[in-house]
Amino acid sequence: MASQNILDVVVVGYGPVGQTLSILLGQRGYQVAVYDRWPSLYPLPRAVFHDHEIRRVFHAMGIGQDVESISQPSATYQWFNADWKTLVEIDWSSESISDGPVGYLFNQPSLEALLDRKAKSLPCVAVHQGWEAIELHERADHCELKLERVTMQDGKVTRSGETQTVKAKYVIGADGANSFVRKSCGMAFEDLGFQEDWLVIDLKPHEGVKLDVPDIGQWCNPERPTTMVPGGPGYRRWEFMRLPHETREDMQRPEKVWELLSPWVDPEQATLVRYALYTFRSLIADNWRKGRVLIAGDAAHQMPPFMGQGMCSGLRDAWNLAWRFDLVLRDVAPPALLDGYTPERRPQVRAVIDASIAMGQVVCTSDPLKAAERDAAYLAGDVPPLPPFPGLTDGLIVRTQNSADGGIAGQLSVHGQVQNHGRTMRYDEAVPTGFQVIGLDVDPQACLSDAALAALDQLGAYTIGVTHDASKVVANRVLYDVSGKYQQFFAQHDAKIVIVRPDYYVFGAARSAAEANDLVGMLIAEIGLDQASAASKSHASAVA
């Protein structure tokens, strides 16, 4: 059967990235259909870590408290040599720029269940499970996607012969490493050279069992490189590298699983949830958009897991795409706005992959002599620390303030506790998600022209002030900076006015209120909005 209705977006793939895309677009009122070949949610754990930035995404989706209930704050990430001497410590429990610790551990099936309930609660989102994409064609004003109903048993597909064709203005492939969408569009994949087999084991310790293991650790033992992490509240994960003399089949025998676990846990202490052998790869697509088709998540990039950024990177893709589609589908911005997706996301993801590879090369050393040299270098303090997490270096940012050169544009913006009407809350509870013009000790609305305010209103932007001076607070307009984080962030970058994008990255900053109109003008020009036509429209950018 064929549908003549043209949807706004069809998403292929219903893992966390496809779920998040569907929710973010559905919450904005767009007609979205999502298809996945699995008839039900994949029941086994994969990802176990999300960071502070992704926590902000969950709160923006309205599920922040629910996700926190299935997560636990991270401890310090430690790397040990074979003799359990500490080589590296990365404090993921420290305070982040986003108000809270750097990272959190969770159980992926629990997260997907939350996302599933949220997606299916939205009237604009139609979820179709048990349908596999088999043909994709781009037309002048839409795409046509042909799908076949399938059943899955033991990972094998059984085809029914029943098909349907759906039409949408855009198709997004969030369909994993073997992406049908990517392959159908001929998007090239670059191999960055990392490839190692690791056995991943998840288990649930029995009630009252306390295991003597590091909370989050890499045991850089050349005899058997090993990872030990929580798998969310009540779960534990081990990962063991396959050594050259071992076969893939040997690594997946149940007796081998318990043999590898035996130094820390035995069958009487825990229930085995699952085990699987994975090949950790480093791959990235050259271009993530071809006409009306885009890719995200593992369809666009794959990385070793040593930074815990695989799923996080995919959710950043979804977060980046959502606000771009919002402007394009509302006809506020031209379709060319989508061209900025690859230049923004690819360099950031490439930097994360490179860092993950570097960490993996340290962890995966199986040569005793090389491991000894590595240990000596780290113990002597001769190894530089990891670089800071990369920001955006291209796309919708003020290029003269590029984060690559130490500027503010492209950095993740600060988030903290604010006070309004005497009540303390998260900043994102006080100010809705969208473009934001934030002033330090000033209400930006008072600094902007009518034309600039009208253009911001067309974007759905908000203007708001923050201050650490109680005498300058104005209810709903200038909020009190409870922790002083905003004061510190603005002072660090010599900024008076900052424009923050809907994905919380900084577009750019002005050093004085007088420069605010110029900054808004740059934003409008970069997006492609006709400021003259916007000037005739009213504005209502106050925070409710």
C-alpha positions in Angstrom: 0.0 0.0 0.0 1.1 3.6 -0.5 0.4 6.7 1.5 -0.2 10.0 -0.4 0.2 12.0 2.8 3.6 13.8 2.9 4.9 13.7 6.4 7.4 16.3 7.7 10.1 13.7 8.7 10.5 10.0 8.6 13.1 8.5 11.0 14.6 5.1 10.2 15.8 3.5 13.4 14.3 3.5 16.9 17.3 3.2 19.2 18.1 6.2 21.5 19.0 8.5 18.6 15.9 7.7 16.6 13.7 8.0 19.7 15.2 11.3 20.7 14.8 12.7 17.2 11.2 11.7 17.1 10.5 13.2 20.5 12.3 16.5 19.7 10.5 17.0 16.4 7.1 15.7 17.8 7.3 18.1 20.7 7.6 20.9 18.2 4.4 19.8 16.5 5.8 18.2 13.3 4.3 15.1 11.7 6.9 12.3 12.3 6.9 8.6 11.6 9.7 6.4 12.8 10.3 2.8 11.6 12.5 0.1 13.0 12.9 -3.5 11.9 12.9 -4.8 15.5 9.3 -5.6 16.6 10.0 -4.5 20.1 12.7 -2.5 22.0 16.1 -4.2 22.0 16.2 -5.8 25.5 19.9 -5.9 26.2 22.3 -3.3 27.6 24.8 -1.5 25.3 25.6 2.1 26.3 26.1 2.8 30.1 27.3 6.4 30.2 25.8 9.8 29.5 27.4 13.1 30.3 26.3 16.4 31.7 25.5 17.9 28.3 23.1 15.0 27.5 21.5 15.4 30.9 20.5 18.9 29.7 18.9 17.3 26.6 16.9 14.9 28.7 15.6 17.8 30.8 14.7 19.7 27.7 12.7 16.7 26.6 10.8 16.7 29.9 12.2 13.4 31.1 15.1 14.7 33.2 13.8 13.5 36.5 12.8 10.1 35.1 16.3 9.6 33.7 17.9 10.6 37.0 15.8 7.9 38.7 17.5 5.2 36.6 21.0 6.7 36.7 23.8 7.2 39.2 26.4 9.9 39.3 29.8 8.8 38.1 32.8 8.3 40.3 36.4 9.0 39.2 37.5 7.1 36.1 40.8 5.4 36.9 43.3 3.6 34.8 45.6 1.0 36.5 48.6 -0.9 35.3 49.0 -4.7 35.9 50.2 -4.1 39.5 47.2 -1.8 40.2 49.2 1.4 40.3 47.2 4.4 39.2 48.3 5.7 35.8 45.4 8.1 35.1 42.5 9.6 37.0 39.7 11.5 35.3 37.3 13.0 37.8 33.9 12.4 36.2 32.3 13.2 39.6 33.5 16.8 39.6 31.2 19.8 39.0 30.6 20.4 35.3 29.6 23.5 33.4 26.1 22.1 33.3 25.3 22.1 37.0 26.1 18.7 38.4 28.8 16.0 37.9 30.5 15.4 34.6 28.9 12.0 34.0 26.2 9.5 34.9 25.9 5.7 34.6 22.6 4.1 33.5 21.0 0.9 32.1 20.1 1.3 28.4 16.9 -0.8 28.3 15.6 1.3 31.1 16.4 4.5 29.2 14.9 3.3 26.0 11.7 2.4 27.8 11.5 6.0 29.1 12.1 7.4 25.6 9.6 4.9 24.1 6.8 6.0 26.5 7.6 9.7 25.7 7.6 9.2 21.9 4.4 7.2 21.9 2.7 9.9 24.1 3.1 12.5 21.4 0.2 12.8 19.0 2.4 13.9 16.2 4.7 10.9 16.4 3.8 7.5 14.9 6.0 4.6 15.9 6.1 1.5 13.6 8.1 -1.4 14.9 8.7 -4.5 12.8 9.2 -2.7 9.5 12.5 -2.8 7.5 13.4 -0.1 5.0 14.2 -1.6 1.6 14.0 1.3 -0.9 14.7 5.0 -0.7 14.1 7.5 -3.5 14.4 11.3 -3.4 12.0 13.3 -5.5 11.8 17.1 -6.2 9.9 18.0 -3.0 9.9 14.8 -0.9 11.4 11.4 -0.3 9.7 8.0 -0.8 10.6 5.2 1.5 9.5 1.6 0.9 9.3 -0.7 3.9 8.5 -4.4 4.4 7.0 -5.9 7.5 9.4 -8.4 9.1 9.7 -10.6 12.1 12.9 -11.1 14.1 14.0 -14.3 15.8 17.5 -14.8 17.2 18.6 -11.7 15.3 17.5 -13.2 11.9 14.9 -11.4 9.7 11.9 -13.2 8.3 10.2 -11.2 5.5 6.4 -11.2 5.1 6.1 -9.7 1.6 3.8 -7.0 3.0 5.1 -3.6 2.0 4.2 0.1 2.3 5.6 3.3 0.9 5.6 6.5 2.9 6.4 10.0 1.8 8.2 12.7 3.8 9.9 16.0 3.2 13.0 14.6 4.8 14.4 11.2 5.9 16.8 10.7 8.7 18.8 7.5 9.0 19.4 6.7 12.6 19.6 3.0 11.7 23.0 2.0 13.2 26.3 0.9 12.0 25.0 -1.1 9.0 22.7 1.8 8.0 20.5 1.1 5.1 19.9 4.9 4.6 23.7 5.7 4.5 24.3 2.9 2.0 21.3 3.7 -0.2 22.6 7.3 -0.6 26.2 6.2 -1.3 27.6 8.1 1.7 31.3 7.1 2.1 32.7 5.8 5.4 36.2 6.7 6.4 38.0 4.0 8.5 40.3 5.7 11.1 42.2 2.5 11.8 41.1 1.2 15.2 39.8 -2.3 15.4 39.8 -4.6 18.5 37.4 -7.4 19.6 36.1 -7.1 23.2 33.8 -9.4 25.2 31.2 -7.3 27.0 29.5 -8.9 30.0 26.6 -7.4 32.0 25.5 -8.9 35.3 23.3 -8.1 38.2 24.8 -8.8 41.7 22.5 -10.6 44.1 20.9 -8.7 46.9 23.5 -7.8 49.6 26.5 -8.8 47.5 29.4 -6.4 47.6 32.0 -6.8 44.9 35.7 -5.8 45.5 36.2 -3.9 42.2 37.1 -0.3 41.2 33.9 1.7 40.6 35.0 2.8 37.2 38.3 1.5 36.0 40.5 0.3 33.1 42.9 -2.4 34.2 45.7 -1.9 31.6 47.1 -5.3 32.1 48.9 -6.6 29.0 47.9 -10.1 29.9 44.2 -9.1 29.7 43.2 -5.5 29.2 39.9 -5.2 31.2 37.2 -2.6 31.8 35.0 -2.5 34.9 32.1 0.0 35.2 28.7 0.2 36.7 25.9 -0.7 34.3 23.4 1.6 36.0 21.9 1.2 39.5 22.1 -2.4 40.5 24.2 -3.6 37.5 27.9 -4.2 36.8 29.8 -4.5 33.5 33.1 -6.1 32.6 34.8 -5.9 29.2 37.7 -8.2 28.2 39.9 -7.7 25.2 40.3 -10.8 22.9 44.0 -11.7 22.8 45.7 -12.7 19.5 45.7 -16.4 20.2 42.0 -16.6 21.1 39.2 -17.2 18.6 35.9 -15.3 18.6 34.1 -18.5 19.2 36.3 -19.3 22.3 35.5 -15.9 23.8 31.8 -16.5 23.7 31.7 -19.9 25.5 29.8 -19.6 28.9 32.6 -21.3 30.7 35.0 -18.7 29.3 32.8 -15.9 30.5 32.8 -17.1 34.1 36.5 -17.9 33.9 37.2 -14.3 33.0 34.9 -13.0 35.7 36.3 -15.4 38.4 38.8 -13.0 40.0 35.9 -10.7 41.0 32.6 -12.6 41.0 31.2 -16.2 40.8 27.9 -17.6 39.6 26.6 -17.8 43.2 27.0 -14.0 43.6 25.3 -12.6 40.5 22.9 -13.3 37.6 24.4 -13.1 34.1 22.3 -10.6 32.1 24.1 -11.0 28.8 27.4 -11.3 27.1 28.5 -10.5 23.5 31.6 -10.0 21.5 31.9 -6.6 19.9 34.4 -5.3 17.4 35.3 -1.8 18.5 35.8 0.3 15.3 36.6 3.9 14.4 34.6 5.0 11.4 33.1 8.3 10.2 31.0 9.3 7.2 32.4 12.0 4.9 29.1 13.8 4.5 26.0 13.5 6.7 23.5 15.0 4.3 22.6 14.3 0.8 19.7 16.4 -0.4 16.6 15.5 1.7 18.4 12.6 3.4 20.5 12.9 6.6 22.2 10.4 8.9 22.9 10.5 12.6 24.3 8.3 15.4 26.1 5.1 14.5 24.9 5.5 10.9 27.3 8.5 10.7 30.1 7.6 13.1 31.4 4.8 15.3 34.1 5.0 18.0 35.9 2.9 20.6 34.0 3.1 24.0 36.8 4.4 26.2 35.4 7.9 26.5 31.8 6.7 26.9 30.8 9.0 24.0 29.2 6.8 21.4 25.5 7.3 22.4 26.3 10.8 23.6 27.6 11.8 20.2 24.5 10.4 18.5 22.2 12.3 20.8 24.1 15.5 20.0 23.4 14.8 16.4 19.7 14.6 17.2 19.9 17.8 19.3 21.6 19.7 16.5 19.2 18.5 13.8 16.0 19.3 15.8 16.4 23.1 16.0 17.6 23.2 12.3 14.5 21.3 11.2 12.3 23.5 13.3 13.4 26.6 11.5 13.4 25.0 8.0 10.0 23.3 8.4 8.5 26.6 9.7 9.9 28.4 6.6 11.8 30.7 8.9 15.1 29.6 7.5 16.0 28.2 4.0 16.8 24.5 3.6 20.5 25.6 3.3 20.5 25.8 7.1 20.8 22.0 7.1 24.1 22.3 5.2 25.7 23.4 8.5 24.9 20.1 10.2 28.0 18.2 8.8 30.5 21.0 9.3 29.5 21.4 12.9 29.0 17.8 14.0 31.8 16.0 12.0 34.8 17.9 13.4 33.6 17.6 16.9 32.9 13.9 16.5 36.2 13.3 14.7 38.0 14.9 17.7 36.1 12.7 20.1 37.0 9.6 18.0 40.6 10.6 17.9 40.7 11.0 21.7 38.9 7.6 22.1 41.5 5.9 19.8 44.3 7.4 21.8 42.8 6.1 25.0 42.2 2.8 23.4 45.8 2.5 22.3 46.9 2.9 25.9 44.4 0.5 27.3 44.7 -2.2 24.6 48.5 -2.6 24.9 49.1 -6.4 25.1 52.9 -6.3 24.5 54.6 -6.5 28.0 57.6 -4.4 26.9 55.4 -1.7 25.4 53.2 -1.8 28.5 56.2 -1.3 30.8 57.3 1.7 28.7 53.8 3.1 28.9 53.6 2.6 32.7 57.0 4.3 33.2 55.9 7.3 31.2 52.6 7.8 33.0 54.1 7.2 36.5 56.8 9.7 35.8 54.3 12.3 34.7 55.7 12.5 31.2 52.3 12.1 29.4 50.2 15.3 28.8 46.6 15.2 30.0 43.8 14.7 27.6 42.7 17.8 25.8 39.4 19.5 26.9 36.2 18.3 25.3 35.9 19.8 21.9 33.4 22.5 21.0 32.1 23.5 17.6 34.6 25.1 15.2 32.5 25.7 12.2 28.9 26.4 11.2 26.6 28.8 13.0 29.1 30.6 15.1 30.8 34.0 15.1 34.0 33.0 13.3 36.2 35.7 14.8 35.3 34.2 18.3 36.0 30.6 17.3 36.5 28.2 20.2 39.3 26.6 18.2 41.2 29.8 18.8 40.2 30.1 22.5 37.1 32.2 21.8 33.6 31.7 23.2 31.7 30.9 20.0 31.1 27.2 19.7 31.7 26.5 23.4 29.0 24.8 25.5 27.2 27.5 27.4 27.0 27.6 31.2 24.0 26.2 33.0 23.2 26.7 36.7 20.7 27.5 39.4 18.8 30.8 39.2 16.2 32.4 41.3 13.0 34.0 40.1 10.2 35.3 42.3 12.2 34.1 45.2 12.2 30.4 44.0 15.4 28.6 43.1 15.3 26.4 40.0 17.3 25.1 37.1 17.9 27.8 34.5 16.2 25.6 31.9 13.1 25.5 34.1 13.0 29.3 34.1 13.8 29.9 30.4 12.3 27.7 27.6 14.6 26.0 25.1 15.3 28.1 22.0 17.7 30.8 20.9 18.5 32.9 23.9 20.0 36.4 24.2 21.4 36.5 27.7 22.7 39.7 29.3 24.9 40.1 32.4 23.4 42.6 34.9 21.2 43.9 32.1 17.9 43.0 30.4 18.9 42.6 26.7 15.5 43.6 25.5 16.2 47.1 26.7 19.3 47.2 24.5 17.9 45.9 21.2 16.1 47.7 18.4 12.5 46.9 17.4 13.8 45.3 14.2 16.2 43.0 16.1 13.5 42.0 18.6 11.0 41.3 15.8 13.6 39.1 14.1 14.3 37.2 17.3 10.6 36.7 17.8 10.4 35.1 14.4 13.1 32.7 15.5 11.2 31.9 18.7 14.1 33.4 20.7 14.1 34.7 24.3 15.8 37.6 25.9 16.8 37.3 29.6 19.3 38.8 32.0 21.2 37.2 34.8 22.9 38.9 37.7 24.8 38.1 40.9 23.7 41.4 42.3 20.4 41.1 44.2 19.7 44.8 43.6 19.5 44.3 39.8 17.0 41.5 39.8 13.8 42.1 37.8 11.1 39.4 38.1 10.9 37.3 34.8 13.5 39.6 33.1 16.7 39.6 35.1 17.2 36.4 37.2 19.5 36.0 40.2 22.5 33.9 39.5 22.5 31.6 42.6 25.9 29.9 42.2 27.7 32.8 40.5 28.4 30.5 37.5 27.0 33.0 34.9 29.0 35.9 36.4 32.2 33.8 36.2 31.5 32.6 32.6 30.8 36.1 31.3 33.8 37.5 33.1 36.0 34.7 31.7 35.1 35.7 28.2 34.8 39.5 28.7 31.2 39.3 27.6 28.2 41.5 28.4 25.7 39.9 25.9 25.8 36.2 24.8 23.6 34.5 22.2 23.1 30.8 22.9 21.6 28.5 20.3 18.8 26.0 21.1 21.4 23.2 21.5 23.1 25.3 24.2 26.2 26.1 22.2 27.3 29.8 22.1 26.8 31.6 18.8 28.8 34.6 19.9 29.2 37.4 22.4 29.2 41.2 22.6 31.5 43.0 25.0 28.9 45.8 25.6 25.2 46.3 25.4 25.7 48.7 22.5 27.1 45.9 20.4 24.0 43.6 21.0 22.2 44.7 17.8 25.2 43.9 15.7 25.4 40.5 17.3 21.8 39.8 16.5 22.2 41.0 13.0 25.1 38.5 12.5 22.9 35.7 13.7 20.0 36.7 11.5 22.3 36.9 8.4 23.9 33.6 9.1 20.6 31.8 9.5 19.3 33.5 6.3 16.3 35.2 7.9 14.9 38.2 6.1 15.3 40.8 8.8 13.3 43.5 6.9 10.2 41.4 6.7 10.6 40.3 10.4 10.7 44.0 11.5 7.0 44.4 10.7 6.1 41.7 13.2 5.5 42.1 16.9 7.7 40.7 19.5 7.0 38.9 22.8 10.3 37.6 24.1 9.8 38.0 27.8 10.2 34.9 29.9 6.9 33.7 31.5 
